[in-house]
Amino acid sequence: MEHSAPAQAARRILVVDDEMTIAESVAARLRAEGYTVDLAHDGPSAVAAAEAVGPDLVVLDVMLPGFDGLEVCRRIQARRPVPVLMLTARAEETDQLVGLGVGADDYLTKPFSLRVLAARVHALLRRLDRAADRDGATILVGDLRIDVDQRRVWRAEVEALLTPLEFDLLARLARRPRMVLARERLLEDVWDWSDAAGTRAVDSHIKALRRKLGADLIRTVRGVGYALDAR
């Protein structure tokens, strides 16, 4: 694991990629944006680094030695929910990962623009800042209870452990129960960016919420979007 020089009050990002050129390029761009950056180049060291430094966000390649990025993502999220931007080798791989619902917050296909990657990182961290600034409240929809202040969720009094982005997506739907929200609207409101390709990330997180809270919780309106239908 390699460390950059510390920056005062800087957000900390862990970059994980076994291709040194890519890892160093990403790290250099993020440092230029004012972030503190740590590097790891395989699965075991990525998990160890995440536990040691407590990053605010992880940029994570799928293909890694030791064990792959999917396993890294699962282990990191199990210890402490943290936003993950996953790097994939091709669009088809992104589709497969979306289908698996591995818990990443966003996906970027190689080769990618460093400007686009930095914009995605900014958007994910802005979302965290907005969530921290919101006044605490409890949202009740049927048997679903959401504690916004503590960022905890229960359904039928059984608590579910959600990632930060899963929580924000659920809260957005719960604030307008039974109202159909378009994928593009959710992408703008929750991810803080608009790109038609990103609607796959919305679908991935809806699938994860259904798996954790029940398949009947969120209704799909084909060609439009989703609505929360808790009873």
N, C-alpha and C positions, 0 to 999 in steps of 0.2 A: 504494500500500500504506500502511495506517495502522497505527500501533503504540500499544499501551496502555503505561502506566507499568510498568516492570519490577517483578516481585514476587520476593522472595528464595526460591529453591529451588522456584518455582512451575512446574508443568507448562505447556508452551507449546502452544497450539492455534491452528491457522490456520483461519479461517472464510471460506469463499468463496461469495458469493451476489451477483448483480447487483441484487437488490432491496434497496435501502439500508435500508428499514425492518426487513426480516427480519434482515439482517446485523447491524444495530446491536442489535436485540432479543436475538439469540442471543449476541452478544458481551457485552452487559450482564449477561445471566444467568450466563454462564461466568465473567466477572470477579468477580461476586458470590460464585461458588463457590470463588474463590481462584486461578483460572487466569490466566496471561498470555495475551492474545489479540492476534493479528494479523489484519487484514482484507485481502481482495483481492476484486475485483469483476468480473474477466474471466479467461479461460483463461490468456493469456500472463503476466499479473501473478501469478496463482496459482502457476504453475510457478516463476517467478522468486522469489516469496516463500518457497516451500517449500525452494528451494535455499539461500536467504540465511539463513533463521532456523532451519532444521532442526526443524520442529515435532514434538511427541510424538504428535499426532493431528491429522487434517484433517476438518473438517465441510464437505462439498462439495456444492453444488447441481449438478444435471444440466445444466440449461439455462443456458449462459453465452455472452456475446459473445466474439469472438476464435476460440476453439474450445471445444467442450463439456466437461462434467465427465468424460465417459468418457475423452477424450484427456488431460485433466489427470491423472486417476487413473493411466492407463498411464505417463505420463511421470514422475510422482512416484515410482511404485513401481519403475520401471526404475532410478532413481538411488539410492533408499534405501527399503527396505520400511518402511512406516509405516501404522498403522491409519487407515482412512478410513470415516467415517460419511456416507453419501450421502443427499441430500435429493431426493425425487422428487415430481412434480406429482400423480400419481394412482397407485392400486394397480396398475393395468394396466401402467404404466411400470416399476414395481418388478419385476413378473413378467418383463418383457422383459429388464431388466438382469440379473436372476438367471440367465436363460437364456443371456445372453452371457458371464457369468462375468468381469466387468470388473475384479475384484480388490478391490472394496470389502468391508469387514468387516461392515458393517451398513447397513440401509436404513430411512429414516423418510419417511413420506408426508405431504405438506402437505395441509391445515393440521395442525400438530402442537402439542402442549403443550410449553412450555419446560421444565417439570418432567420430562417423559418424555425429552426430548433430553438434559438434564443427567444423568439416570439412565443413559442409554445410554453417554454419554461416560465416566461413572464406571466402568461395567462394563468397557468396553474397556481403560481404563487399569489397572484392578485386575488384569485378565488379564495385562497386560504385567508388572506387579509380581510376580505369582505365578510367571510364567515365569522372571524374573530371580532369584528366591529358590530355585529348585529346584537340587538338587545335580546336578552334571554327570554324564552317563552316556552310554553308547552303546547304542542299541537295534538289534538285528539280527533281522530277520524275512525269511527267504528271502534274496533278492538285494537287499533294502532295508536300508540302513544310515543311522541317524539319530544324529548327534552333538548331544546335547542341550545341552552346554556351549557349543559354537560355533554352534548353531542352523543346522547344515548337513545336507543330505540327498543321498544317492546311491542310484541304482538301477542295478544291473549296472555299478557303478563309474563311472557317468555322473552328474555333479552336476546337481541341479535347483534353480533359484532360486525360493524360495517367499516369499510374504508372511508377516508375523508370524502372522496368524491361520491361514493354511493350514498353517504349521508346527505350531502348537499342536493343530489338529484331527488332523493326521496322527499326531502323537506320542500323542494320546489313543487313537486307534484301535490304534496299534502296541503300546501297553502291554497290550492285551487282544486279541492276534491271533486271528482266526477267531470271536471272540465278537461277536454282533449287539448293537449299541448303538442304542437308540431315538433318533430325531431330538431329542425333548424332552430326553433325558439329555445328548446332545452339546451342546445349546443351553445347558443349565445349567452343564455342566462347562467348556466352552470359552469361551462368550460371557459367562457369569456372570449370566445373566438368563433368565427363563422366560416366554415369550409364544408362543402357538400360531402367530401370524403369522410369528414368527422362523424357523420351520422352513424357509421359503424360502431364507433365508440359508445354512442348513446345506447344502441341495441345491446352491446356487450354488458353494460352496467344494469340495464333493465333485466337482462337474464340473471345477473348475479343477485339482484334484489328479489326476484321471484324465487330463486333457489334458497335464499336465506329467510324470507318472510312469507312464502307461500305463492303458488302459481296463480291464485285467484286475486292477488292484491292489485295488480296493474293490468288494465285492459288495453289491448292493441286495437287501434283503429287503422286498418290497412290503408297505406298510401298517405296517412296523415301523421299519426304520432301515438301518444299514450295518455291514459287517464288513470288516476288512482281511484279504485272502487272498493276500498275497505268497508266492511259492514260490521 
